[in-house]
Amino acid sequence: MAIKDMEMFKDFSNIELAKLLGKLDKVKGQAGDMLFEQGDPGDSMYLIESGRVELFSQKQDGTRQSLASLQDGDTLGEMALLTNEPRSATAIIASESVLYYIDRETFDRLVIEQPQISSYFIRLLSQRLVSTNGRLQASKEAKAQWVLHEVELLPALLRDFLFTCACLPSVRDDLLKHLFGMTIEEADQAYAAIGRFVQQDVERDSVHMRPEIARVLLDILPQRYGERQQQLWVDQALNYYRTEGDWASMVEVYAARNEWELALDVAAIAAGEVVEKAEMAAEAALAESERQQQIISQALRRCPDELLVARYAVLWAYVRYCVEHAPEAGLAIVEAALDQRGAAYSAQQLTTVYEWGADLCRKLGRNQLALEYLQLASQPRCRARGRPSATATKASVWPSRCWPEARASASPQARGGLVIAAAGWA
């Protein structure tokens, strides 16, 4: 196909086409030649003058899945060029082909000099978005039909079993035994395909419903069981977890439902247990409490800052988790605490919050800011309720060899780091 007949250039005059041809490189390829591979930088695109090119997606097991077959007049590679993202597919020439090659510099110049190029890509992106949405909707509907068909084949007890799993973020095996008289292993023996609906978490001895299946089941749950059944199953799970002292699972349930005040109420109980068991030196019990606290802190990552910083006991436990696992998130919540609640904290609590900031900054290598936090922690009770200035992050890096001396110059409380948090819990 001549370049003047291609959709991309149909609005070009003969003079503009002549200028364009002087900027493009023409390349020839044989069957089997690879133009680009999935994951490559998206720094160019191709126009097919003649021939055929196949697009494939690369699966994790190394096999390829055919996506499209392109021929005369088609373009390829433009999406990565437009989005500056890596290639989303692999392009292999299927028959002897002649193509025009456009690199990024040439493309950018064309877009600036030729407004009709921009119009073409706007139309192209719109068409592809509509096409993609159509395919996704068709895939979603097909998946829903499959789920409904498979669920209808189950005995009533197993159907309830699956709908309960869909209502909860995760379900302990012993809860399933309590509610339905069978564990996930026993359910799998009764219905071999149960594994297609749920995934097991061996470490926590629990299961969770695959998200795409949970969405289908939750959509049809009100029609099948009525509006109140979902809440009934959730309440049964919460009551069981409360009896078992499984605060982590309770927080997960409330967090999944965005019931943050209730989630924080339970998280406060769990935080209190960590302090209590640490003081008792009950190592086995403390280890279990710490395990629960990790799960709780992960669930609270989505909690609105203004709610979390208002619960000092929960904030203490959350920051302890962040120091080891998510220091950036920890520093963000410390700054939110000082901005939103600094004036409401007691002197001892405020000292502890500053120490958290110092420890988190140290963890992140922001030593100058860590020093400012330590200085605030060591000041008298009348210090201002605030956080170090934002400019501190731009200051020169404080040498790490100075850290011990700086810690020694701080107050006894500051030298205790996060350990003091237990004393400031109440």
C-alpha atoms as one frame of an Amber mdcrd trajectory, in Angstrom:
protein
   0.000   0.000   0.000   1.390   3.376  -0.989   2.007   5.721   1.900  -0.472
   8.266   0.511  -3.242   5.665   0.872  -2.528   4.948   4.531  -5.131   6.218
   6.992  -2.484   8.061   8.980  -1.516  10.278   6.033  -4.734  10.563   4.038
  -5.052  14.294   4.809  -1.507  15.109   3.662  -0.919  17.098   0.485   1.502
  15.799  -2.143   4.114  18.299  -0.989   3.692  17.207   2.643   3.964  13.553
   1.627   7.153  14.259  -0.292   8.655  15.943   2.770   7.484  13.068   4.960
   9.114  10.409   2.785  12.409  12.202   3.198  12.178  11.722   6.970  11.229
   8.028   7.041  13.468   4.982   6.844  12.260   2.047   4.757  13.207  -1.413
   6.030  12.703  -4.899   4.611  12.216  -8.058   6.610  11.839 -11.783   6.113
   9.457 -14.215   7.784  10.633 -14.891  11.335  12.409 -11.561  11.827  11.558
  -9.922  15.160  10.797  -6.202  15.039  10.589  -5.802  18.816  10.004  -7.919
  21.896   7.604  -7.534  24.792   9.289  -5.434  27.466  11.596  -3.571  25.056
  11.697   0.247  25.289   8.957   1.863  23.208  11.156   4.176  21.153   9.814
   3.670  17.607   6.863   2.584  15.468   6.337   0.937  12.074   4.008   1.389
   9.099   3.439  -1.697   6.943   3.703  -0.922   3.229   3.415  -4.584   2.269
   3.571  -7.944   4.003   2.236  -9.288   7.285   3.300  -8.956  10.937   2.052
 -11.046  13.866   1.692  -9.689  17.414   2.106 -12.030  20.387   1.935 -11.722
  24.158   4.552 -13.571  26.159   3.162 -15.798  28.923   4.975 -16.513  32.172
   5.626 -20.107  31.119   7.507 -18.878  28.035   4.797 -19.679  25.490   3.244
 -17.101  23.181  -0.370 -16.160  22.637  -1.373 -14.654  19.290  -2.963 -11.214
  19.624  -3.361  -9.872  16.098  -2.248 -10.194  12.484  -1.372  -6.881  10.793
  -1.051  -6.233   7.073  -0.707  -3.515   4.417  -1.521  -0.052   5.772  -1.531
  -1.049   9.456   0.653   0.566  12.108   2.355  -1.081  15.063   4.406   0.041
  18.039   2.680   3.396  18.325   1.094   2.729  21.730   4.433   2.324  23.497
   5.694   5.399  21.657   2.715   7.446  22.823   2.747   6.254  26.433   6.524
   5.963  26.850   5.915   2.513  28.341   7.755  -0.730  27.487   6.410  -2.828
  24.619   3.274  -4.708  25.615   3.673  -7.339  22.874   6.212  -9.029  20.617
   6.114  -8.292  16.852   7.377 -10.933  14.393   7.277 -10.662  10.605   5.089
 -13.449   9.189   5.865 -12.964   5.478   8.311 -10.917   3.444   7.512  -7.322
   4.349   8.398  -3.725   3.604   7.898  -1.254   6.447   8.488   2.384   7.252
  10.384   2.975  10.491   9.679   6.095  12.598  11.888   6.818  15.619  10.845
   8.959  18.566  12.562  12.132  17.382  10.900  11.948  13.969   7.556  11.109
  15.545   7.687  14.060  17.948   8.579  16.402  15.086   5.714  15.104  12.950
   3.198  15.604  15.756   4.334  19.212  16.187   4.490  20.042  12.483   1.403
  18.133  11.323  -1.730  18.615  13.491  -3.560  15.948  11.474  -1.176  13.343
  12.930  -2.429  14.182  16.422  -6.023  13.920  15.217  -5.295  10.503  13.731
  -3.884   9.156  16.986  -6.774  10.557  19.011  -9.177   8.665  16.730  -6.999
   5.551  16.897  -6.819   5.578  20.693 -10.577   6.096  20.947 -11.265   3.168
  18.619  -8.909   0.898  20.519 -10.404   1.913  23.848 -13.892   1.030  22.616
 -12.615  -2.258  21.213 -10.751  -3.127  24.410 -13.750  -2.296  26.581 -15.909
  -4.494  24.382 -13.533  -7.423  24.719 -13.257  -6.938  28.475 -17.027  -6.807
  28.851 -17.450  -9.941  26.757 -14.786 -11.703  28.801 -16.416 -10.574  32.047
 -19.824 -11.821  30.949 -18.389 -15.161  29.838 -16.633 -15.537  33.185 -19.823
 -14.711  35.057 -21.781 -17.300  33.078 -19.161 -19.937  33.831 -19.218 -19.127
  37.555 -23.015 -19.252  37.708 -23.104 -22.546  35.839 -20.509 -24.150  38.111
 -22.176 -22.860  41.278 -25.547 -24.255  40.226 -24.004 -27.726  40.016 -23.007
 -27.631  43.689 -25.001 -28.964  46.634 -26.648 -26.206  48.677 -24.121 -26.504
  51.513 -21.159 -25.990  49.198 -22.894 -23.045  47.539 -23.279 -21.399  50.942
 -19.652 -22.289  51.625 -18.505 -20.346  48.536 -20.819 -17.384  49.065 -19.475
 -17.014  52.605 -15.915 -16.972  51.265 -16.964 -14.259  48.809 -18.269 -12.072
  51.655 -14.986 -12.071  53.586 -11.446 -10.973  52.668 -10.093 -14.276  53.998
 -11.638 -17.193  55.854  -9.901 -19.322  58.439 -10.172 -23.051  57.935 -11.550
 -23.567  61.434 -14.267 -20.969  60.770 -15.406 -22.973  57.747 -15.433 -26.079
  59.915 -17.453 -24.216  62.540 -20.020 -22.869  60.069 -20.301 -25.721  57.582
 -18.799 -28.756  59.252 -15.997 -29.044  56.681 -12.561 -27.593  56.026 -11.399
 -26.427  52.620  -9.597 -29.746  52.147 -12.780 -31.675  52.890 -14.744 -29.395
  50.550 -12.181 -30.030  47.835 -12.613 -33.760  48.297 -16.371 -33.375  47.927
 -16.032 -31.151  44.874 -12.691 -31.429  43.114 -13.004 -28.110  41.261 -13.287
 -26.013  44.446  -9.698 -24.869  43.910 -10.820 -22.907  40.870 -12.872 -20.683
  43.159 -10.579 -20.140  46.147  -6.889 -19.809  46.925  -5.267 -21.221  50.041
  -2.925 -19.356  52.368  -1.015 -22.166  54.032   0.881 -19.855  56.382  -2.334
 -18.464  57.875  -4.336 -21.682  57.453  -7.008 -19.758  55.590  -8.501 -19.296
  52.142  -9.704 -16.336  50.122 -11.997 -16.177  47.147 -10.451 -15.315  43.798
 -11.384 -11.626  43.260 -12.993 -12.031  39.842 -15.206 -14.833  41.170 -16.051
 -12.997  44.389 -17.379 -10.071  42.342 -19.735 -12.355  40.413 -21.028 -14.079
  43.543 -21.550 -10.805  45.409 -23.533  -9.439  42.457 -26.023 -12.288  42.588
 -26.024 -12.830  46.360 -28.919 -10.386  47.132 -31.152 -12.040  44.530 -30.419
 -15.530  45.778 -30.339 -15.004  49.548 -31.813 -11.575  50.233 -30.179  -8.369
  51.413 -29.492  -9.474  54.994 -27.707 -12.766  54.353 -24.321 -11.226  53.561
 -24.376  -9.266  56.824 -25.416 -12.416  58.687 -22.416 -14.364  57.391 -20.103
 -11.457  58.190 -21.507 -11.198  61.723 -21.066 -14.941  62.259 -17.432 -14.669
  61.194 -16.807 -11.645  63.428 -18.376 -13.350  66.441 -16.243 -16.437  65.896
 -13.037 -14.422  65.499 -13.918 -12.418  68.618 -14.358 -15.624  70.609 -11.011
 -16.891  69.330  -9.240 -13.595  70.018  -8.310 -13.312  66.348  -8.180  -9.528
  66.227  -6.289  -9.507  62.934  -9.071 -11.283  61.054 -11.637  -8.952  62.603
  -9.694  -5.877  61.489  -9.389  -7.319  57.985 -13.154  -7.796  57.784 -13.933
  -4.271  58.988 -11.238  -2.760  56.750 -12.575  -4.579  53.689 -15.968  -3.000
  54.420 -14.409   0.444  55.105 -15.776   0.361  58.651 -12.675   2.089  59.960
 -13.866   3.130  63.399 -14.707  -0.479  64.231 -11.427  -1.655  62.701  -9.523
   0.806  64.890 -11.447  -0.263  67.999 -10.291  -3.844  67.480  -6.775  -2.768
  66.505  -6.512  -0.921  69.831  -7.276  -4.159  71.686  -4.567  -5.941  69.712
  -2.046  -3.164  70.388  -2.777  -3.421  74.095  -2.092  -7.155  74.020   1.322
  -6.590  72.432   2.297  -4.273  75.293   0.867  -6.590  77.940   2.629  -9.686
  76.629   5.892  -7.819  76.139   5.801  -6.775  79.799   5.015 -10.363  80.843
   7.877 -11.682  78.671   5.476 -14.316  77.353   7.479 -15.135  74.248   5.106
 -17.556  72.508   2.069 -15.371  73.152   4.019 -12.271  72.142   5.052 -13.881
  68.858   1.399 -14.592  68.038   0.417 -11.039  68.962   3.195  -9.668  66.770
   2.027 -11.861  63.878  -1.490 -10.526  64.271  -0.157  -6.991  64.496   1.574
  -7.336  61.132  -1.684  -8.412  59.498  -3.539  -5.561  61.203  -0.988  -2.989
  60.080  -1.221  -4.202  56.495  -5.003  -3.826  56.644  -4.667  -0.310  58.079
  -2.552   0.912  55.170  -5.818   2.094  53.565  -7.181   3.733  56.710  -7.738
   7.506  56.414  -4.907   9.355  58.176  -7.207  11.530  60.254  -8.773   8.446
  61.853  -5.541   6.551  62.428  -3.627   9.408  64.066  -6.497   9.966  66.501
  -5.907   6.487  67.992  -2.513   6.757  69.663  -2.305   3.112  70.751  -3.030
   1.892  67.235  -0.677   4.473  65.763   2.114   3.173  68.007   1.640  -0.396
  66.796   1.312   0.703  63.173   4.537   2.724  63.244   6.400  -0.219  64.804
   5.354  -2.255  61.775   6.316   0.509  59.346   9.819   0.888  60.768  10.609
  -2.643  59.604   8.367  -3.047  56.584   7.221   0.314  55.173   9.324   3.267
  56.406   7.995   5.688  53.771   4.425   5.007  54.870   5.528   5.275  58.491
   7.117   8.684  58.003   4.035   9.903  56.143   1.765   8.936  59.044   4.143
  10.504  61.589   4.004  13.775  59.655   0.213  13.497  59.462   0.082  12.878
  63.221   2.141  15.985  63.958   0.187  18.132  61.514  -3.270  16.994  62.581
  -2.931  15.883  66.209   0.293  17.370  67.565  -1.496  19.773  69.891  -3.676
  16.980  71.308  -0.844  14.653  72.345   0.643  14.656  75.815   4.281  15.688
  76.221   5.347  12.062  76.552   3.350  10.994  73.509   4.739  13.865  71.479
   8.286  12.917  72.458   7.599   9.403  71.233   6.188  10.626  67.919   9.340
  12.684  67.311  11.449   9.622  68.105   9.465   7.626  65.570  10.231  10.299
  63.009  13.939  10.097  63.831  14.026   6.304  63.571  12.111   6.284  60.294
  14.301   9.005  58.774  17.374   7.092  59.858  15.944   3.990  58.199  15.436
   5.979  54.993  18.901   7.537  55.101  17.558  11.053  55.749  20.013  11.784
  58.508  19.659  15.559  58.636  15.914  15.269  59.115  16.481  12.529  61.703
  18.684  14.933  63.675  15.956  17.582  63.651  13.426  15.078  64.954  15.803
  14.059  67.754  16.371  17.677  68.693  12.615  18.221  68.925  12.269  15.080
  71.042  14.874  16.346  73.512  13.392  19.829  73.953  11.376  20.801  77.039
   7.645  20.281  77.332   6.940  23.778  76.031   8.296  23.004  72.546   6.045
  23.745  69.604   3.724  20.996  68.437   4.969  20.621  64.884   7.306  18.717
  62.643  10.674  19.661  61.143  10.512  22.044  58.232  10.225  20.582  54.756
  13.530  22.224  53.854  15.293  19.808  56.154  14.954  17.093  53.560  17.053
  19.190  51.199  19.835  19.845  53.691  23.231  18.211  53.483  23.288  14.581
  54.572  24.362  14.099  58.161  27.308  11.639  58.275  26.265   8.257  59.627
  29.321   8.163  61.921  27.723  11.015  63.882  24.614   9.002  64.687  25.758
   7.479  68.039  26.929  10.856  69.331  23.674  12.501  68.349  21.696   9.764
  70.050  23.792  10.165  73.173  23.152  13.900  73.271  19.394  13.415  73.201
  17.209  12.861  76.220  17.106   9.451  77.939  13.681   8.947  76.389  15.009
   9.738  72.926  17.823   7.224  73.329  15.181   4.568  73.871  13.867   4.905
  70.329  10.664   3.007  69.731  10.954   1.115  73.012   9.527   4.123  74.839
   6.341   3.752  72.858   5.086   1.090  75.233   5.296   3.511  78.139   3.420
   6.161  76.183   0.629   3.852  75.105  -2.043   4.787  77.596
